[in-house]
Amino acid sequence: MDDLHEMFTVFKNDFPEIYQGHEALGKKIHEKGGPLPEKVRWLIKVAVSGVSRHSLALETHIAKARKAGATEEEIKHALLLLIQTAGFPTFMEAYSTYKRMT
C-alpha cells in the first residue's frame, strides 16, 4: 500500500532506520500479538485513532480496514462506539474524517 500522507514518506526518508524499527514492531504486534482476525484488528485501530483524534492515522486505518474486508457499515459502527466512551464531539471529528474519504 502506498503512503497516504506525504509527511509519512518524508519521515521514512529522513529517518530510515527508525522507520524500519517502527514498522517491524508494528508488524509483529499486528500479525503475531494475538488471535484477533485482521479485519477486527484494523477496526480496533480505527476506533483507537478516532478516539485519539489522530486524523492522519484514522485515514490510514480506515483505508487498511477496507483493504482487509471491513464494510462501510462496520467502519461506521466502530466510529459510533466512540460516542458513549469519548463523547459526541470526538465522534463527530472522526466521522468527518471518514466522510471526507467516501
Secondary structure as UniProt FT lines:
FT   HELIX           6..14
FT   HELIX           16..32
FT   HELIX           38..51
FT   TURN            52..53
FT   HELIX           55..67
FT   TURN            68..69
FT   HELIX           72..80
FT   HELIX           82..86
FT   HELIX           88..100
//
